[in-house]
Amino acid sequence: MTTNTAYDHIRVEKNSESKTATIIFDRPEKMNYISMLARAQFAEIFTELDKDDSVRVIIIKGEGDKAFSAGGSIQQFMETHPEELSRLRVNVAAPERSPKPVIAQLQGYTFGVGFEIAMACDFRIAADDTLLGLPEMNLGMIPGSGGTQRVARAVGLTRAKDMIMRARRIPADEAYQWGLVTKVVAKGDLESEVNALAKELTRFSPLAQRVAKEVLHAAEEGPLSTGLEIEGRAYGMLRCTDDFKEGVDAFYEKRKPNFTGK
């Protein structure tokens, strides 16, 4: 395992055996709050990991046992130019842009930008002590890094208003019922559950997973007819790949496929 700590309270650990990279918000004494600098570095980290073929799955988690991340620095918001604030959503969307599966490993306080980052991930596995929230209304503000839009798309307008306009904290079980998280597990099982999901995801063709992610995101952006057209063209493209041939051969030969992403 290799570790990179050259960031503002963010660690990146790569595990060649599991083919994973783990991004860790590493400020446990302050509930893993994420600075403005760390937001920019977060996007830079994804740019590098997206190019690394040895990494098949990316995991994001918080250090310690109290929080994934309780949000950002209020003081830094007051010191940052409004134009820069209006672009914060670009950094937070890095997991969504990534061609690789991204898992958010949630526990404890998951507020503000921490929750917005989790919502940009493909999978959210939550410990049973997780609390999700967008508390900006308490400050006379609204979520500004994708929170209003991703929550509304995930749970519908009625529940999004209930959560955001009341600054309401949503416990793990309710979040699962709403569709905000993929799965809720006992806190002691959280890491093993996330690792098991990561292992499962590495079994599949990285090319097919990237295309599936792109096609699924397209479903949110346009009418059904456009989504069906995109899906059909992607389906035809994958028919011509080495990975599809390998998958078919492995099926008939009753063996595990060896996907190469080509």
C-alpha positions as semicolon CSV with decimal commas, in nm:
position;residue;x (nm);y (nm);z (nm)
1;M;0,000;0,000;0,000
2;T;0,126;0,349;-0,085
3;T;0,017;0,670;0,087
4;N;0,028;1,030;-0,035
5;T;-0,015;1,301;0,230
6;A;0,087;1,606;0,027
7;Y;-0,254;1,770;0,062
8;D;-0,441;1,990;0,311
9;H;-0,561;1,728;0,558
10;I;-0,639;1,475;0,285
11;R;-0,460;1,139;0,254
12;V;-0,465;0,916;-0,051
13;E;-0,389;0,547;-0,003
14;K;-0,348;0,308;-0,295
15;N;-0,375;-0,067;-0,257
16;S;-0,236;-0,254;-0,556
17;E;-0,376;-0,587;-0,435
18;S;-0,738;-0,467;-0,413
19;K;-0,695;-0,222;-0,705
20;T;-0,844;0,056;-0,497
21;A;-0,754;0,410;-0,398
22;T;-0,893;0,558;-0,077
23;I;-0,931;0,934;-0,029
24;I;-0,939;1,014;0,343
25;F;-1,049;1,345;0,493
26;D;-0,796;1,364;0,773
27;R;-0,893;1,630;1,028
28;P;-1,073;1,420;1,291
29;E;-1,023;1,672;1,572
30;K;-1,243;1,915;1,371
31;M;-1,491;1,660;1,235
32;N;-1,295;1,639;0,907
33;Y;-1,403;1,982;0,788
34;I;-1,292;2,051;0,430
35;S;-1,103;2,374;0,357
36;M;-1,124;2,571;0,034
37;L;-0,777;2,450;-0,058
38;A;-0,877;2,090;0,010
39;R;-1,176;2,126;-0,224
40;A;-0,947;2,221;-0,511
41;Q;-0,703;1,945;-0,421
42;F;-0,992;1,697;-0,407
43;A;-1,061;1,757;-0,776
44;E;-0,689;1,735;-0,857
45;I;-0,669;1,399;-0,681
46;F;-0,947;1,264;-0,898
47;T;-0,774;1,390;-1,212
48;E;-0,470;1,181;-1,120
49;L;-0,663;0,873;-1,008
50;D;-0,877;0,877;-1,321
51;K;-0,559;0,836;-1,528
52;D;-0,418;0,556;-1,313
53;D;-0,507;0,221;-1,473
54;S;-0,397;0,034;-1,159
55;V;-0,691;0,189;-0,970
56;R;-1,026;0,031;-1,049
57;V;-1,241;0,163;-0,762
58;I;-1,217;0,482;-0,554
59;I;-1,333;0,499;-0,191
60;I;-1,389;0,821;0,004
61;K;-1,404;0,822;0,384
62;G;-1,335;1,034;0,691
63;E;-1,066;0,971;0,954
64;G;-1,178;0,878;1,305
65;D;-1,515;0,745;1,413
66;K;-1,723;1,061;1,454
67;A;-1,766;1,205;1,106
68;F;-1,732;1,155;0,734
69;S;-1,713;1,533;0,717
70;A;-1,915;1,792;0,907
71;G;-1,877;2,041;0,620
72;G;-1,664;2,342;0,533
73;S;-1,514;2,639;0,714
74;I;-1,764;2,921;0,769
75;Q;-1,484;3,173;0,811
76;Q;-1,331;3,079;0,477
77;F;-1,665;3,133;0,307
78;M;-1,665;3,490;0,435
79;E;-1,313;3,540;0,297
80;T;-1,378;3,392;-0,048
81;H;-1,491;3,599;-0,346
82;P;-1,854;3,532;-0,452
83;E;-1,746;3,439;-0,806
84;E;-1,518;3,169;-0,669
85;L;-1,795;3,043;-0,443
86;S;-2,023;3,005;-0,744
87;R;-1,777;2,755;-0,896
88;L;-1,732;2,529;-0,592
89;R;-1,973;2,279;-0,744
90;V;-1,711;2,190;-1,006
91;N;-1,468;2,047;-0,750
92;V;-1,738;1,863;-0,557
93;A;-1,861;1,696;-0,877
94;A;-1,525;1,519;-0,931
95;P;-1,660;1,175;-0,820
96;E;-1,951;1,210;-1,062
97;R;-1,716;1,294;-1,351
98;S;-1,483;1,006;-1,273
99;P;-1,503;0,713;-1,518
100;K;-1,448;0,477;-1,224
101;P;-1,692;0,356;-0,958
102;V;-1,674;0,576;-0,647
103;I;-1,794;0,461;-0,303
104;A;-1,865;0,699;-0,014
105;Q;-1,802;0,530;0,324
106;L;-2,026;0,729;0,558
107;Q;-2,036;0,748;0,935
108;G;-2,138;1,002;1,195
109;Y;-2,178;1,363;1,088
110;T;-2,211;1,398;0,711
111;F;-2,307;1,760;0,664
112;G;-2,273;2,040;0,412
113;V;-2,003;1,985;0,155
114;G;-1,934;1,643;0,307
115;F;-2,287;1,535;0,219
116;E;-2,265;1,705;-0,122
117;I;-1,950;1,507;-0,202
118;A;-2,123;1,187;-0,092
119;M;-2,417;1,264;-0,323
120;A;-2,175;1,296;-0,617
121;C;-2,055;0,938;-0,555
122;D;-2,200;0,627;-0,718
123;F;-2,255;0,430;-0,398
124;R;-2,313;0,549;-0,041
125;I;-2,264;0,284;0,227
126;A;-2,365;0,428;0,564
127;A;-2,299;0,317;0,920
128;D;-2,610;0,310;1,135
129;D;-2,492;0,620;1,326
130;T;-2,477;0,836;1,013
131;L;-2,657;1,171;1,015
132;L;-2,703;1,349;0,682
133;G;-2,772;1,719;0,665
134;L;-2,751;2,042;0,471
135;P;-2,751;2,301;0,752
136;E;-2,693;2,611;0,540
137;M;-3,042;2,749;0,607
138;N;-2,934;2,809;0,967
139;L;-2,683;3,063;0,831
140;G;-2,924;3,237;0,595
141;M;-2,770;3,050;0,302
142;I;-2,848;2,756;0,072
143;P;-2,633;2,458;-0,028
144;G;-2,406;2,570;-0,310
145;S;-2,208;2,268;-0,428
146;G;-2,484;2,061;-0,582
147;G;-2,687;1,983;-0,271
148;T;-3,022;2,122;-0,383
149;Q;-3,004;1,964;-0,726
150;R;-2,876;1,615;-0,643
151;V;-3,103;1,572;-0,342
152;A;-3,411;1,680;-0,539
153;R;-3,325;1,436;-0,818
154;A;-3,264;1,154;-0,572
155;V;-3,567;1,189;-0,344
156;G;-3,813;1,424;-0,516
157;L;-3,908;1,782;-0,451
158;T;-4,126;1,726;-0,143
159;R;-3,856;1,547;0,057
160;A;-3,582;1,778;-0,071
161;K;-3,775;2,079;0,059
162;D;-3,836;1,903;0,391
163;M;-3,465;1,840;0,432
164;I;-3,313;2,161;0,294
165;M;-3,564;2,431;0,382
166;R;-3,583;2,303;0,742
167;A;-3,209;2,226;0,770
168;R;-3,324;1,885;0,892
169;R;-3,082;1,609;0,989
170;I;-3,173;1,276;0,834
171;P;-3,069;0,959;1,024
172;A;-2,933;0,660;0,836
173;D;-3,248;0,448;0,835
174;E;-3,465;0,730;0,705
175;A;-3,198;0,820;0,448
176;Y;-3,211;0,463;0,319
177;Q;-3,590;0,475;0,294
178;W;-3,562;0,796;0,094
179;G;-3,296;0,656;-0,140
180;L;-3,019;0,888;-0,020
181;V;-2,791;0,596;0,068
182;T;-2,733;0,259;-0,096
183;K;-2,714;0,050;0,219
184;V;-2,703;0,089;0,599
185;V;-2,486;-0,144;0,806
186;A;-2,371;-0,175;1,167
187;K;-2,082;0,061;1,231
188;G;-1,846;-0,228;1,305
189;D;-1,922;-0,378;0,964
190;L;-1,881;-0,059;0,762
191;E;-1,527;-0,104;0,635
192;S;-1,569;-0,471;0,547
193;E;-1,895;-0,392;0,363
194;V;-1,726;-0,120;0,159
195;N;-1,429;-0,344;0,080
196;A;-1,661;-0,622;-0,029
197;L;-1,843;-0,386;-0,265
198;A;-1,513;-0,261;-0,406
199;K;-1,399;-0,620;-0,465
200;E;-1,726;-0,698;-0,641
201;L;-1,694;-0,395;-0,868
202;T;-1,341;-0,492;-0,978
203;R;-1,480;-0,814;-1,127
204;F;-1,647;-0,628;-1,412
205;S;-1,513;-0,473;-1,729
206;P;-1,383;-0,123;-1,648
207;L;-1,493;-0,011;-1,994
208;A;-1,849;-0,139;-1,949
209;Q;-1,868;0,021;-1,604
210;R;-1,754;0,356;-1,740
211;V;-2,011;0,344;-2,019
212;A;-2,287;0,234;-1,780
213;K;-2,209;0,529;-1,553
214;E;-2,222;0,772;-1,845
215;V;-2,550;0,631;-1,976
216;L;-2,713;0,635;-1,632
217;H;-2,615;0,998;-1,580
218;A;-2,758;1,083;-1,920
219;A;-3,095;0,958;-1,794
220;E;-3,114;1,258;-1,559
221;E;-3,033;1,516;-1,822
222;G;-3,289;1,466;-2,096
223;P;-3,612;1,304;-2,215
224;L;-3,659;0,927;-2,236
225;S;-3,616;0,926;-2,615
226;T;-3,272;1,082;-2,587
227;G;-3,169;0,842;-2,312
228;L;-3,280;0,543;-2,518
229;E;-3,078;0,668;-2,814
230;I;-2,766;0,710;-2,600
231;E;-2,815;0,367;-2,442
232;G;-2,860;0,200;-2,780
233;R;-2,547;0,353;-2,930
234;A;-2,343;0,263;-2,620
235;Y;-2,477;-0,092;-2,637
236;G;-2,371;-0,123;-3,000
237;M;-2,026;0,019;-2,924
238;L;-1,961;-0,229;-2,644
239;R;-2,053;-0,515;-2,880
240;C;-1,723;-0,447;-3,062
241;T;-1,495;-0,451;-2,756
242;D;-1,242;-0,712;-2,646
243;D;-1,404;-0,720;-2,302
244;F;-1,740;-0,824;-2,446
245;K;-1,579;-1,105;-2,645
246;E;-1,391;-1,215;-2,332
247;G;-1,712;-1,209;-2,129
248;V;-1,895;-1,425;-2,384
249;D;-1,603;-1,668;-2,414
250;A;-1,579;-1,699;-2,036
251;F;-1,952;-1,764;-2,011
252;Y;-1,938;-2,054;-2,255
253;E;-1,614;-2,191;-2,108
254;K;-1,754;-2,169;-1,754
255;R;-1,466;-1,963;-1,616
256;K;-1,412;-1,618;-1,469
257;P;-1,354;-1,350;-1,734
258;N;-1,028;-1,156;-1,748
259;F;-1,134;-0,808;-1,844
260;T;-0,870;-0,562;-1,965
261;G;-1,076;-0,250;-2,034
262;K;-1,038;-0,271;-2,410
